């Protein structure tokens, strides 16, 4: 717990000089430090871990953005709506950064948004049964197996991910939601690649 959070301290932590003022303003906005730069009780509450930390952060975020939460349902309203809110009420030029910060805080605090909701596959989703294939003679079945092998070559001894995406899965999604999906998928693939490199 620092006695005071100021520009010198933040630069000691590796924050670039150009970002110091913005970070100090954000800490004040979230009521983590007061006008003198002294840590508040909310700052102290974040010195925890696990579910307690996340719960404390959620309270801080909901209190700081109380007006926004009173006007929007994050599980229904789009990122564009939130960005327009920041543009109207704060700064049009900084609305993009403010939106990114807000969604980042919501993610850390476990506050559900429409973007995270779009990535989750409902557990009760009904999968239609595949029609039973007609069984032919042993010779016909062997020929079908050979044709399938030609269409889907084996990946011998190499871990792989087989992903099949149907257009109907995205028909109800907004473009930004689809982008979030592929960004998340790309992140998973990169992390898997790093893990395999470290193991080798």
Short mmCIF file of the C-alpha atoms (twelve columns), coordinates in Angstrom:
data_MODEL
# 
_entry.id   MODEL 
# 
loop_
_atom_site.group_PDB 
_atom_site.id 
_atom_site.type_symbol 
_atom_site.label_atom_id 
_atom_site.label_alt_id 
_atom_site.label_comp_id 
_atom_site.label_asym_id 
_atom_site.label_seq_id 
_atom_site.Cartn_x 
_atom_site.Cartn_y 
_atom_site.Cartn_z 
_atom_site.pdbx_PDB_model_num 
ATOM 1   C CA . UNK A 1   0.000   0.000   0.000   1 
ATOM 2   C CA . UNK A 2   1.692   3.222   -1.127  1 
ATOM 3   C CA . UNK A 3   1.140   6.287   1.024   1 
ATOM 4   C CA . UNK A 4   0.627   8.368   -2.097  1 
ATOM 5   C CA . UNK A 5   0.046   7.598   -5.761  1 
ATOM 6   C CA . UNK A 6   1.595   10.276  -7.956  1 
ATOM 7   C CA . UNK A 7   3.413   10.659  -11.269 1 
ATOM 8   C CA . UNK A 8   6.776   9.651   -9.804  1 
ATOM 9   C CA . UNK A 9   5.394   6.417   -8.344  1 
ATOM 10  C CA . UNK A 10  3.647   5.447   -11.571 1 
ATOM 11  C CA . UNK A 11  6.800   6.064   -13.594 1 
ATOM 12  C CA . UNK A 12  8.720   3.881   -11.134 1 
ATOM 13  C CA . UNK A 13  6.182   1.161   -11.962 1 
ATOM 14  C CA . UNK A 14  7.039   1.526   -15.647 1 
ATOM 15  C CA . UNK A 15  4.114   3.712   -16.747 1 
ATOM 16  C CA . UNK A 16  5.218   5.985   -19.595 1 
ATOM 17  C CA . UNK A 17  5.218   9.706   -18.912 1 
ATOM 18  C CA . UNK A 18  2.572   10.259  -21.575 1 
ATOM 19  C CA . UNK A 19  0.114   7.908   -19.848 1 
ATOM 20  C CA . UNK A 20  0.642   9.055   -16.266 1 
ATOM 21  C CA . UNK A 21  -1.951  11.837  -16.275 1 
ATOM 22  C CA . UNK A 22  -4.619  9.614   -17.870 1 
ATOM 23  C CA . UNK A 23  -3.990  6.858   -15.336 1 
ATOM 24  C CA . UNK A 24  -4.145  9.241   -12.373 1 
ATOM 25  C CA . UNK A 25  -7.443  10.620  -13.709 1 
ATOM 26  C CA . UNK A 26  -8.805  7.083   -14.065 1 
ATOM 27  C CA . UNK A 27  -7.786  6.140   -10.516 1 
ATOM 28  C CA . UNK A 28  -9.577  9.243   -9.206  1 
ATOM 29  C CA . UNK A 29  -12.654 8.504   -11.334 1 
ATOM 30  C CA . UNK A 30  -12.818 4.998   -9.863  1 
ATOM 31  C CA . UNK A 31  -12.361 6.495   -6.366  1 
ATOM 32  C CA . UNK A 32  -9.182  4.481   -5.812  1 
ATOM 33  C CA . UNK A 33  -7.244  7.616   -4.841  1 
ATOM 34  C CA . UNK A 34  -8.415  11.000  -3.562  1 
ATOM 35  C CA . UNK A 35  -7.508  14.465  -4.861  1 
ATOM 36  C CA . UNK A 36  -4.254  14.352  -2.873  1 
ATOM 37  C CA . UNK A 37  -3.317  11.009  -4.434  1 
ATOM 38  C CA . UNK A 38  -3.809  9.082   -1.218  1 
ATOM 39  C CA . UNK A 39  -5.272  5.536   -1.561  1 
ATOM 40  C CA . UNK A 40  -8.903  5.150   -0.507  1 
ATOM 41  C CA . UNK A 41  -10.722 2.300   1.202   1 
ATOM 42  C CA . UNK A 42  -11.698 1.051   -2.274  1 
ATOM 43  C CA . UNK A 43  -8.004  0.866   -3.185  1 
ATOM 44  C CA . UNK A 44  -7.422  -1.134  -0.023  1 
ATOM 45  C CA . UNK A 45  -10.240 -3.534  -0.922  1 
ATOM 46  C CA . UNK A 46  -8.382  -4.514  -4.107  1 
ATOM 47  C CA . UNK A 47  -5.422  -5.905  -2.162  1 
ATOM 48  C CA . UNK A 48  -7.334  -9.202  -2.078  1 
ATOM 49  C CA . UNK A 49  -7.471  -12.149 -4.475  1 
ATOM 50  C CA . UNK A 50  -9.948  -14.545 -6.057  1 
ATOM 51  C CA . UNK A 51  -13.698 -14.092 -5.729  1 
ATOM 52  C CA . UNK A 52  -13.332 -11.423 -3.044  1 
ATOM 53  C CA . UNK A 53  -11.176 -9.293  -5.333  1 
ATOM 54  C CA . UNK A 54  -13.606 -9.694  -8.234  1 
ATOM 55  C CA . UNK A 55  -16.597 -8.853  -6.042  1 
ATOM 56  C CA . UNK A 56  -14.886 -5.741  -4.670  1 
ATOM 57  C CA . UNK A 57  -13.911 -4.623  -8.170  1 
ATOM 58  C CA . UNK A 58  -17.479 -5.109  -9.382  1 
ATOM 59  C CA . UNK A 59  -18.770 -2.805  -6.638  1 
ATOM 60  C CA . UNK A 60  -16.173 -0.171  -7.565  1 
ATOM 61  C CA . UNK A 61  -17.037 -0.337  -11.287 1 
ATOM 62  C CA . UNK A 62  -20.794 -0.238  -10.730 1 
ATOM 63  C CA . UNK A 63  -20.428 2.752   -8.378  1 
ATOM 64  C CA . UNK A 64  -18.141 4.721   -10.717 1 
ATOM 65  C CA . UNK A 65  -20.323 4.055   -13.780 1 
ATOM 66  C CA . UNK A 66  -23.657 4.202   -11.932 1 
ATOM 67  C CA . UNK A 67  -25.229 6.537   -14.504 1 
ATOM 68  C CA . UNK A 68  -24.257 4.260   -17.399 1 
ATOM 69  C CA . UNK A 69  -25.589 1.143   -15.655 1 
ATOM 70  C CA . UNK A 70  -28.880 2.938   -14.958 1 
ATOM 71  C CA . UNK A 71  -29.396 3.603   -18.675 1 
ATOM 72  C CA . UNK A 72  -28.089 0.461   -20.358 1 
ATOM 73  C CA . UNK A 73  -28.393 -3.305  -20.104 1 
ATOM 74  C CA . UNK A 74  -24.939 -4.572  -21.035 1 
ATOM 75  C CA . UNK A 75  -26.304 -7.990  -21.968 1 
ATOM 76  C CA . UNK A 76  -28.508 -6.350  -24.633 1 
ATOM 77  C CA . UNK A 77  -27.001 -2.992  -25.594 1 
ATOM 78  C CA . UNK A 78  -24.141 -3.020  -28.095 1 
ATOM 79  C CA . UNK A 79  -20.618 -1.628  -27.748 1 
ATOM 80  C CA . UNK A 80  -21.614 1.105   -30.206 1 
ATOM 81  C CA . UNK A 81  -24.352 2.288   -27.830 1 
ATOM 82  C CA . UNK A 82  -21.841 2.442   -24.967 1 
ATOM 83  C CA . UNK A 83  -19.319 4.309   -27.114 1 
ATOM 84  C CA . UNK A 84  -21.966 6.876   -28.075 1 
ATOM 85  C CA . UNK A 85  -22.756 7.335   -24.378 1 
ATOM 86  C CA . UNK A 86  -19.132 8.258   -23.651 1 
ATOM 87  C CA . UNK A 87  -19.025 10.515  -26.716 1 
ATOM 88  C CA . UNK A 88  -22.125 12.419  -25.589 1 
ATOM 89  C CA . UNK A 89  -21.323 12.661  -21.890 1 
ATOM 90  C CA . UNK A 90  -17.544 12.933  -21.779 1 
ATOM 91  C CA . UNK A 91  -15.319 13.345  -24.848 1 
ATOM 92  C CA . UNK A 92  -15.991 12.310  -28.439 1 
ATOM 93  C CA . UNK A 93  -12.259 12.060  -29.148 1 
ATOM 94  C CA . UNK A 94  -11.673 9.780   -26.141 1 
ATOM 95  C CA . UNK A 95  -14.874 7.743   -26.447 1 
ATOM 96  C CA . UNK A 96  -13.098 4.783   -28.042 1 
ATOM 97  C CA . UNK A 97  -10.494 4.518   -25.273 1 
ATOM 98  C CA . UNK A 98  -13.141 5.038   -22.583 1 
ATOM 99  C CA . UNK A 99  -15.211 2.208   -24.078 1 
ATOM 100 C CA . UNK A 100 -12.222 -0.140  -24.196 1 
ATOM 101 C CA . UNK A 101 -11.375 0.651   -20.573 1 
ATOM 102 C CA . UNK A 102 -14.974 0.117   -19.472 1 
ATOM 103 C CA . UNK A 103 -15.298 -3.292  -21.143 1 
ATOM 104 C CA . UNK A 104 -11.902 -4.317  -19.778 1 
ATOM 105 C CA . UNK A 105 -13.015 -3.462  -16.252 1 
ATOM 106 C CA . UNK A 106 -16.301 -5.313  -16.733 1 
ATOM 107 C CA . UNK A 107 -14.399 -8.402  -17.869 1 
ATOM 108 C CA . UNK A 108 -12.086 -8.321  -14.836 1 
ATOM 109 C CA . UNK A 109 -15.035 -7.707  -12.502 1 
ATOM 110 C CA . UNK A 110 -17.112 -10.546 -13.960 1 
ATOM 111 C CA . UNK A 111 -19.863 -8.212  -15.155 1 
ATOM 112 C CA . UNK A 112 -21.660 -9.894  -18.094 1 
ATOM 113 C CA . UNK A 113 -21.894 -8.037  -21.406 1 
ATOM 114 C CA . UNK A 114 -23.451 -8.816  -24.770 1 
ATOM 115 C CA . UNK A 115 -19.972 -9.481  -26.192 1 
ATOM 116 C CA . UNK A 116 -19.180 -12.228 -23.677 1 
ATOM 117 C CA . UNK A 117 -22.725 -13.568 -23.983 1 
ATOM 118 C CA . UNK A 118 -22.240 -13.992 -27.739 1 
ATOM 119 C CA . UNK A 119 -19.207 -16.232 -27.154 1 
ATOM 120 C CA . UNK A 120 -21.042 -18.634 -24.856 1 
ATOM 121 C CA . UNK A 121 -22.854 -21.579 -26.395 1 
ATOM 122 C CA . UNK A 122 -26.154 -22.294 -24.607 1 
ATOM 123 C CA . UNK A 123 -26.076 -25.604 -22.715 1 
ATOM 124 C CA . UNK A 124 -29.697 -26.350 -23.599 1 
ATOM 125 C CA . UNK A 125 -29.147 -25.924 -27.315 1 
ATOM 126 C CA . UNK A 126 -30.974 -28.726 -29.105 1 
ATOM 127 C CA . UNK A 127 -28.894 -30.614 -31.622 1 
ATOM 128 C CA . UNK A 128 -31.061 -32.352 -34.213 1 
ATOM 129 C CA . UNK A 129 -30.493 -36.073 -34.541 1 
ATOM 130 C CA . UNK A 130 -28.678 -37.174 -37.647 1 
ATOM 131 C CA . UNK A 131 -30.732 -39.473 -39.872 1 
ATOM 132 C CA . UNK A 132 -29.597 -43.060 -39.670 1 
ATOM 133 C CA . UNK A 133 -27.458 -43.995 -42.618 1 
ATOM 134 C CA . UNK A 134 -28.501 -46.904 -44.752 1 
ATOM 135 C CA . UNK A 135 -26.237 -49.888 -44.307 1 
ATOM 136 C CA . UNK A 136 -25.068 -51.460 -47.534 1 
ATOM 137 C CA . UNK A 137 -23.010 -54.514 -48.313 1 
ATOM 138 C CA . UNK A 138 -19.520 -54.867 -46.761 1 
ATOM 139 C CA . UNK A 139 -18.018 -53.940 -50.127 1 
ATOM 140 C CA . UNK A 140 -20.109 -50.737 -50.346 1 
ATOM 141 C CA . UNK A 141 -19.264 -49.749 -46.767 1 
ATOM 142 C CA . UNK A 142 -15.556 -50.241 -47.429 1 
ATOM 143 C CA . UNK A 143 -15.799 -48.041 -50.524 1 
ATOM 144 C CA . UNK A 144 -17.550 -45.301 -48.509 1 
ATOM 145 C CA . UNK A 145 -14.764 -45.459 -45.923 1 
ATOM 146 C CA . UNK A 146 -12.135 -45.027 -48.636 1 
ATOM 147 C CA . UNK A 147 -13.971 -41.997 -50.065 1 
ATOM 148 C CA . UNK A 148 -14.261 -40.413 -46.612 1 
ATOM 149 C CA . UNK A 149 -10.550 -40.930 -46.069 1 
ATOM 150 C CA . UNK A 150 -9.797  -39.083 -49.306 1 
ATOM 151 C CA . UNK A 151 -12.030 -36.158 -48.311 1 
ATOM 152 C CA . UNK A 152 -10.676 -35.866 -44.739 1 
ATOM 153 C CA . UNK A 153 -6.956  -36.766 -44.642 1 
ATOM 154 C CA . UNK A 154 -5.606  -37.937 -41.307 1 
ATOM 155 C CA . UNK A 155 -3.374  -35.777 -39.131 1 
ATOM 156 C CA . UNK A 156 -1.027  -38.467 -37.898 1 
ATOM 157 C CA . UNK A 157 0.442   -37.966 -34.448 1 
ATOM 158 C CA . UNK A 158 -0.087  -34.174 -34.519 1 
ATOM 159 C CA . UNK A 159 -2.490  -32.496 -32.037 1 
ATOM 160 C CA . UNK A 160 -5.051  -30.457 -33.964 1 
ATOM 161 C CA . UNK A 161 -8.362  -28.652 -33.568 1 
ATOM 162 C CA . UNK A 162 -11.180 -29.484 -35.969 1 
ATOM 163 C CA . UNK A 163 -13.544 -26.472 -36.086 1 
ATOM 164 C CA . UNK A 164 -16.697 -26.359 -38.176 1 
ATOM 165 C CA . UNK A 165 -18.675 -23.126 -38.209 1 
ATOM 166 C CA . UNK A 166 -22.119 -22.808 -39.784 1 
ATOM 167 C CA . UNK A 167 -23.345 -19.476 -41.117 1 
ATOM 168 C CA . UNK A 168 -26.564 -19.845 -39.119 1 
ATOM 169 C CA . UNK A 169 -24.541 -19.526 -35.903 1 
ATOM 170 C CA . UNK A 170 -23.642 -15.962 -36.853 1 
ATOM 171 C CA . UNK A 171 -26.914 -14.865 -38.446 1 
ATOM 172 C CA . UNK A 172 -28.123 -13.178 -35.249 1 
ATOM 173 C CA . UNK A 173 -24.749 -11.663 -34.273 1 
ATOM 174 C CA . UNK A 174 -23.523 -8.132  -34.866 1 
ATOM 175 C CA . UNK A 175 -20.249 -7.630  -36.793 1 
ATOM 176 C CA . UNK A 176 -18.412 -6.540  -33.643 1 
ATOM 177 C CA . UNK A 177 -19.594 -9.695  -31.837 1 
ATOM 178 C CA . UNK A 178 -18.221 -11.871 -34.639 1 
ATOM 179 C CA . UNK A 179 -14.931 -9.974  -34.436 1 
ATOM 180 C CA . UNK A 180 -14.755 -10.615 -30.683 1 
ATOM 181 C CA . UNK A 181 -15.310 -14.344 -31.321 1 
ATOM 182 C CA . UNK A 182 -12.425 -14.608 -33.768 1 
ATOM 183 C CA . UNK A 183 -10.174 -12.464 -31.576 1 
ATOM 184 C CA . UNK A 184 -10.816 -14.854 -28.694 1 
ATOM 185 C CA . UNK A 185 -10.197 -17.892 -30.905 1 
ATOM 186 C CA . UNK A 186 -6.948  -16.389 -32.154 1 
ATOM 187 C CA . UNK A 187 -5.831  -15.789 -28.556 1 
ATOM 188 C CA . UNK A 188 -6.494  -19.428 -27.621 1 
ATOM 189 C CA . UNK A 189 -4.515  -20.689 -30.611 1 
ATOM 190 C CA . UNK A 190 -1.579  -18.378 -29.814 1 
ATOM 191 C CA . UNK A 191 -1.546  -19.503 -26.168 1 
ATOM 192 C CA . UNK A 192 -1.617  -23.172 -27.247 1 
ATOM 193 C CA . UNK A 193 1.291   -22.499 -29.596 1 
ATOM 194 C CA . UNK A 194 3.339   -20.875 -26.823 1 
ATOM 195 C CA . UNK A 195 2.589   -23.773 -24.470 1 
ATOM 196 C CA . UNK A 196 3.793   -26.303 -27.043 1 
ATOM 197 C CA . UNK A 197 6.984   -24.292 -27.659 1 
ATOM 198 C CA . UNK A 198 7.724   -24.178 -23.917 1 
ATOM 199 C CA . UNK A 199 7.144   -27.929 -23.580 1 
ATOM 200 C CA . UNK A 200 9.505   -28.663 -26.482 1 
# 
